[in-house]
Each structure stands twice: as structure tokens, then as C-alpha cells.
């Protein structure tokens, strides 16, 4: 008898939209269909979700005293301590100096012991 619209409320027929980073919807002949993305499980120490993405990923970088280091990067903290970023964990090793029994102790610039 009378024509009618096959819209989905505020969305027109054939329109596609996103509800959030994980949910996409479409309107088809007055029926709204939404599909949520399923994320794979991840196994890491520092999962991150980047802006605009639905699923988390493993951040293999590390932080040391407010600075970020990429996976595999090594650096000297001081003459005795060296750190490296290994799959999201900062590993620091400090050289142990042998005890000295002499009275006239001195340090050489650039060396730990």
C-alpha cells in the first residue's frame, strides 16, 4: 500500500559504521548487523593496544629511568653496569670488583675496577 524506508534508525540502508575499534556494523534492508573482531591470545610480559587498533600486541621494548629502548639494544649505565632490553624485560648486570687489600687504591677513568 504505502512505501516505507528500510533504514536502521539513524543509519541508512547499505550504510557501514564503527561502534568502536573492535565493532563494525552495517544496515541491510532495515536490519542492523554488528560484528565484533575477536583478538588472538597473546603471551607476553608487556601487552599494548595501539590507538585505533582493537587487539593488543606484544611490546618488546623496554623502559629504563623514563627512556624507551628497542628490543636487543644494550647500553652502559655507568662504568660498572651494562643493561640490555630482552623481549620487554630490562636486564642489567653490574661488574663485581675484587676486594683490594692495598692502602693506595685508585680508579682508572672509563674502567669499573
Residue, then its C-alpha position, 0 to 999 in steps of 0.5 A: x500500500x504505502x512505501x516505507x524506508x528500510x533504514x536502521x534508525x539513524x543509519x541508512x540502508x547499505x550504510x557501514x559504521x564503527x561502534x568502536x575499534x573492535x565493532x563494525x556494523x552495517x544496515x541491510x534492508x532495515x536490519x542492523x548487523x554488528x560484528x565484533x573482531x575477536x583478538x588472538x591470545x597473546x603471551x607476553x610480559x608487556x601487552x599494548x593496544x595501539x590507538x585505533x587498533x582493537x587487539x593488543x600486541x606484544x611490546x618488546x621494548x623496554x623502559x629504563x629511568x623514563x627512556x624507551x629502548x628497542x628490543x636487543x639494544x644494550x647500553x652502559x649505565x655507568x662504568x660498572x653496569x651494562x643493561x640490555x632490553x630482552x623481549x620487554x624485560x630490562x636486564x642489567x648486570x653490574x661488574x663485581x670488583x675484587x676486594x683490594x687489600x692495598x692502602x693506595x687504591x685508585x680508579x682508572x677513568x672509563x674502567x669499573x675496577 
